[in-house]
Amino acid sequence: MSVKTPWEAAIEVEPKTESERYLSKLARKAFLSIWCYGNVHTDEGKKSASGDGKELCDLFVVFGDHILIFSDKHCEYPAHSNPLVSWGRWYKRAIHGSVAQLIGAEKFIREHPDRLYLDKQCTVPFPYRLPDMDKAVFHRIAVTRGSFEAALSHWGGKSSGSLMIDSTLTDKKQHLETPFTVGWPAGKDRFVHVLDELTLDVLLSELDTVPDLVGYFSEKERFISSAEYVSVAGEEELITLYQTSMDGGRHVLPRDFPESNMIMLAEGDWEKFDSSGQRRARNEANRLSYFWDEIIEFQSKFIRSDEAVAINGENYTNDEKEQLVRALAMETRFARRVLGDSLHDVLRRPVPSGTQSTRIMPSPTVDGRYYVFTVVPRDQAVDYQVYREDRAEFLATYCHGLRLKYPDMIEAVGLASEPFSSKASSQDVLYMAFPEPATVEELHILREQCDELGILQEHSMLPHAFHAFEYPRDPGQFGADTGFSGNRADRRAQASAQRKAKKKAKRKKLN
């Protein structure tokens, strides 16, 4: 039995409470394990070698320049004849307590990014470098449980039970006077995303990659700040609007509110969307996207166990290894579906021995990035290490050679493997950055190398057009700009909603 590395041992420590364990489980599934840490401590207050440090937060996610800090508070909702007293007591413990923890954690990270550890004894340093604090983008998330049933009762069973959003609430006093509603609990200079039992699940099921989530957070903060008064019936309604609105191939929240000073988003759209045919079709289509997640997790396991090796014998730091898998994880859920489907198609096709099958895919998410998927069957007469080295060299040459065809390319990500039909398989994954255009001399050398291998020849490169829609649909039944499908009732409901939205926009009020 192999001995676990300190990194492996540290992440296996279970969070203390059931609520924190649930949050950690959801987050690791959504953001993947190499970026999620539920036991991060600082050496603040550690007075002896045998002493413990101070817990930083309940969940810590670092992904490129993005730092997500989660505070989890599960507080029983107190009973009192005066509803403002009950709300005030719960708010102080759950929301105000979370906000204080989040602000304290952010302050410490900004001032001491090199004093974070994966264990409470502070013996296992955080495994890779945090971003430059001048470039870091912090996202503060307060997970507050315990108010759901009380909210249902307060609204007479006519609400989903989620916390409402009111942008006019900017201080503690205003929040204490407005039950089951949040605005800017940390003040208008710091946005805190407040989630409850319902909206945590909705958020991490609908936006289950870091790129998808931070994209939504950015749009949400802009939207809430876009008018003097913004009222949203619940986070789930805002998520629904975001998930069903597109501009330039990206999800957005409405932007065009000329001279408006009031925006209102009513309740009910999430319930319809949750049970709609288009959402079911999208979720079914997304199943293959998790193949992409599995590749990332497979590589991450070897990084944590310190078993990830370069075929060419080079040694890479944890920072470099993390950057490689992060390149794969920078893709959105829809992009992972497209890429996963393409890779899966290459892997399942038969490839004669002594040949290879390669497919080039542009990244649907990152401009200037191209993927190279190569399948090379192994000749059993060839030593396996020699086979791996030859395959890795072929992949590297192909990725470099793409600059012949795409001179503006700035990144290449390559993945090589045996076909699915092989009894055993391994993966080679590489990442290359090209900050400067290739010189004429470099292009000449690349041409010679590619010609020697017989690759990237114009006569053998056959382009294949493909069309993918986030919400699968039947051709001719729905407009190309919607990306939605579903049954006839779904389509009528959405068309009606779109007509209503246009009329309300004219009244400078979104209802």
N, C-alpha and C positions, 0 to 999 in steps of 0.2 A: 504494500500500500504506500503510495507516494506521500511525502510530507507536504502539507499545505504551506504556501508562502504566507507571510504576514498579511499581505493584501487579501488573499483568499480567506484566511481565518477571520480577519476583521469584519468583512462584509457578511459573514454568516451569523453574526451576533443579532439576535432577534430584537426588534424594538420593544419597549417596555409594556405598552398598553395595546389592547385589542384594536383600538382606533388607529394608533400609529402603525400597527402591523397591516391593517387594511389599506391605509394610505400608501405604505411602502409597496405592497403587492400591486396596486393599481399603477403606481408610478413606474415600477420596474418593467411592467408589461408595456406601458406606453413609451417610456423614454429609454428603455434598455439598461441593463445592469451596470455597464461600465461608467455611466454618467449619473447614477442614482446612489445616494449614500444616506442612510438613516441613523448613523451613529457617530456623526462628526463632532469632535470636541476641540476645544482650544486649551492651551496650557495656562490660560488665565486662572489664577487662584490655586494652581498646583504648587504646593509648598514643600513637597518632598518627593524623592524618587518613587516611593510606594503610593503617593497620593493620586487622586483623580483630578482630571481637568474639568472644565465647564462645558456642558452641552451647548453647541452652537445654535441648533434649530432641530426641528423634528424630521425634516427631509431637505437634502442639499443636492442640487443638480447644477453641474458645470458643463456647458456645451459651447465651445468656442468663446465668443465674447459675452455669451448670455449666462447669467447666474440666477437660478431660481431658488428662493428661500421659502420653505413651507413651515408654518406653525400650525400644529394640530391641537385643538382644545375640544374635548368632549365633556360638556358641562350639563348636568341635569337642570332642566328648566324649573325654577322655583315657583311654588304655588303661593298666591297672595290675592286678596280680594280686590286690590287695586292693580290693574294690568300694567300700569306704568312702573310700579314697584318691581313686579316680576321681571319685566323686560329690562329695567335698569340694572338689576342685580345680575341677570344673565349676561347682558351686554358687557358689563365691567369685567366679568370673569373670562368670557369667551372671546369677544371681539377686541376689546381694549387690551386684554392680556396678550392676545396674539400680536397685535400691532406693536406693543412695547417690545416683545421678543424679536420681531422682525427688524425693527429699527436698530435695536442693539446688535443683532447679528450682522446687519449690513455695515454698521459703523466699524465693528471689529475686523471684518473682512477687508474693508477698504484700507484700514490702518495697518493690519498685520496679515496679509495674504499668505505669508510663509509660516504661520503658526497654527495651521489646521491639521488635525490628526483623525485617523479612522477608528481609533479606540480611546476609551476614557482614560487609560493610563498614559496616553500621549507618547506611545512608542512607535506607532506606524504613521509616518507623515503622509499627508494627502499625496496620492501617487503621481499626479502630473501637474504641470504648471497652470496656475490660474491666469486669466487674461490680464493685460495691463489695466490697472484700475482707471486710467484715463479713458479707456475705451469700453470698459465693462458696462453692460446693460443689466440692471438689477430688476427682477420681477418678484414682488412680495405677495405671497399667497397665504391668506388666513383660512384654514379649514376649521369651521366652527360647527360642531354638532350639538344637538339637544333642543333646538328650537322648532323642529319640524312639526311635531304633533300640536304644540301650543299655537303655532301659526295657523294650522288647519282649523283649530277651534276658534281662534280670534276672528278669522274671516268667515266663520259660519259654514265651513266646508265648501266654500265657493272659490277656493284658490288652490293652487298646487302645493302650497305650504313652503315654497322657497322664499328667501329674503328678497324684498323689493329693492330697487336702486333709485335713489333720488339725489341728483347732483347738487341740490341746494344745501344738503347737510354737510357742513364743513368743520364742525367742532363737536366735542364730546357732549355738550349740553343739548345741542340740537338732536343728536342721535338718541339721547336718553328720553327725549320727549316724543320720539317717532317710532313706535313699536314695529319690529320686523322689517325695518328699512335701513339701508346703509347708503352712504354717499362717499365722503372722503374722510374715513376715520383717522387717518394720519395727517390730515390737513391737505390743502390743494397743491403743496409742493411735492408730495409723495403719494403715488397711487397704490392702494392695497386692494387686491382682488379677494373679496370675501365670499367663500363658498359654504354651502351647507350639505346636509345629507343627500338631497336630490341633485344639486348642481355639481357637486364633485364627480358623481358618477356620469352625469351628462357630459361634462367637460372632457373627462379623460376617456370617454368612449367615442366622442365625436372628433376630438383633436388629440389623437394618440401618437403623435410624434413631436419632438421638440420644435422643428420648423413650423408645423401646423399651429402649435400652441402659442409660441411667441408671436407669430403673425396675427393671431386673434387678439392677444393681449395688446399689441400695438394699435390695432384698429379700434379696440374697445376704449382705450385711453383717449384716443383722438375723438371718438364719437361722443363720449361722456362730456368732453370739454368743448363740444361744438356749438353749444347754445347756453343761454342763461339758465334754462331749466330743462333737464332731461329726466324723464321718468320711465322706468322699465319695470314691467310686472314681475320679472324674475330673470336671473342669469340665463336660464334655459331658453327664454324667448330671444335674448340677444344672440345666443349661440345659433339658434335656428335661422335668424335673419342673416347672420354671417355665412352659414353653411349653404344658404340658398341664394346668395347674391354673388355675382361674378363681374369682374371688370378686367379685361386684358389677360384672361386666363387665371386670375387670382381671386380668392375670396376677399370680399370687402364688406364694410358697413356703409350705409348711405353717406354721401359727402355733400351733395348739392342742396343746401338749405339757405337760399338767399334771404338775408335780412330776418331770418327766423330767430325767435327767442324762446321757443318752446318746442320740445320734441317729446312725444309720448308713444310708448310701445306697449300695447295691450296684451292680455293673456290669451292663450289658446292655440297659437301657431305651433308650439312645441308638441302639444298633444296630437295635433293633426300630422305633423311631420314624423313623429315617432312611430306612428302606425301606418305610414304611407307606403305605397308600393315602390316609389322611387328610392326611399331609404333602404328598404329591404333589398332591392336590386343592387344598390351601391355596396351594401355590406357583403352581399354574396360575391360581387365582383372583386371586392377587396381581399377575399380570402387568400389569393395567391400573393398578395403583397407581403404577407407575413413570412413568406419564403425568404424575402430580402432581410427581414428582421432576424431570421434564424442564421443567416450567413454572418451577420454582424455579431450575434451572440456567440456563435461558434469561434470566431476569431478572437472575441473578447476573452473567452475562457482561457485560451492559450496565452494571451497577454498577461492576465492575472497570475497564471501559474508559472510565468517566466519560461514558457516552452515555445513561444513564438520565435522562430528563427528565420533568417534570410538565407535563401538557397545559395546566394553568392558569398556567404560567409561574413557579410558585414554585420556589425553590431548596431542596433538601434536603441535609442532611449525610450522611456515610457512616453515622453511627450510625442516622439515621432510615431510610435505605435498607435497612440490614441488618435493622432491626427489622421492616420490611415483609415481606421474604422469610422471616425467622425465624417470623413468624406462620403462614405456610404450612407450614413445616418442623416446627412444634410438634406436628403430627399424627403418630400412630403409623402403622405400616405398614398395619394393618387399616383405620384411619380414612382413610388415603390411598386405599385401594381403594374404599371407599364413596364418598368425595368425587370421586375420579377417574372412577368409573363414572357418577356423576350429571352431572358436567361434560361428559364425553364424550357422554352421551346428549343433552344440550341442544345441543351443538355440531354433532352430526350430523343433527339434524332440520331439515327445510326451513322457512325463515322468510320469508314474503312481504315484498317490498320495501316500505318505509314503515312496517313494524311491528317489534316486538321480541319476544323470548321470554326470560322470566326465571324462574329457579328459586331458591327459598330453601332452604338446608340448615342445620340446626343442626350445630355441630361435635361429632363423636363423642368428642373428646378434651378440649376446653376448655369448661368450663361457662360459660354466658352469652355464647358466641360464635355468631354466625350468618354464613353465607356467602351472597352474592348472585352468581349466575351469570347474566350477561346476554349475549344474542347479538343483534347489530344488523347486518343487511345494509347494505352501503354503496350509496347511490344514486350512480351514476357521474356524474350531473350536478352533484353537490355536491363542492366542493373537499375534498380529503382531510383537510387540517388542520381545516377547519370540522366535518367529520364526526367526527373524533377528539374535538374539544372538546365537541360536542353529546353524544357517547356518554359521555364522562367525566362531564359534568354530570348526565346521566341516572343513571349508576351511583351518583354521590355522593348524589343526591336519594333514590334507592331505599334506600341504606344508612342514611341519616339517618331516612328514613321508617319503617324497621322498628321504630323506638321506639314508633310508634303501636300496633303489634300485639304487640310484646314489650317491655313497659315495664321489665322487669328485665334487659334486654340490656346487657352491658358492653363488647362488642366487635363490630365488623362488619368483614368482609373481603370486598371486592368484586372480581370479575374480569369484564371485558367483552372481547368479541372478535367478529370476523366468523364466520359459520358455516363448517364444513369445506368446504362447496361453493364457497366463494370462491377465486379464483385466488391471492390473496395475503391475508395476515391480520396483524393486530397485536394486542397485548394491553394493556389498561389494568388495573393492579392497585392497589388502595388498601386501607389499613388505618385504621380509626377506633376510638378508645377512648372510652367514655362512663363516666367515673368517678362521675358524679352523675346521678340521675334527671332526666329532662326536666321543665321547669316547665310549668304549664298554658298559658302564653303560647307557649312553644316548640312544644308539641304542636299548638296552634292554627295556627301558621305552617306546620308540617310538613304538616298536613292540607290546607291551601290549596295548597301546592306539589305535593303528590301528586295532588290533584284536578285541578290544571291540566294535569298530564301524563297523567292517567287511569290512575294506577298505585295499587297497594295498596288496591283497591276490594274490599269484602267479597264482592260478587257474582262477581268474576272470580278470586278466590283459591281454587283447588281443592286441598285437601290430598290427598296421595298416600301411602298407607301402604306401607312397604317393610320387608322382613326381610332381614338379612344375618348370616351366621355366619362366624366366622374360618375354621373348618374346614367347608367345604360338606358337606352330607349329604342323604340321601334322607329326605323326610318320613315319619314313622311308623316308621323303622327305628332311630332313636337318640333318647335323651332330650334335651329342649330345654336341659337344664342342662350338657350335656357339650360341645356345639359340635364334635363329632367325626363323621366319616363313615368311609369306607373299606369294604373288602370284608368278607365275613362273618368271615373269620379275624381280621382286624384288630379287628372289634368284639368278638369273643369274647375276644381277647387283652386288650383294654383292660378289658372288664367283669371278667375274672379278676383283672387287676392292681388294679382298684378294690376288689374284695372282699378281696384280700390286704392292701391298704393299711389298710383299716378294722380288720382283725383285729390288725395290728401296732400300730396306733395305740392299741388297747386295752391292749397290753402296754407302752405308753409307749416304743416303739422303732420307728423307721422303718427298714426293711431293704431 
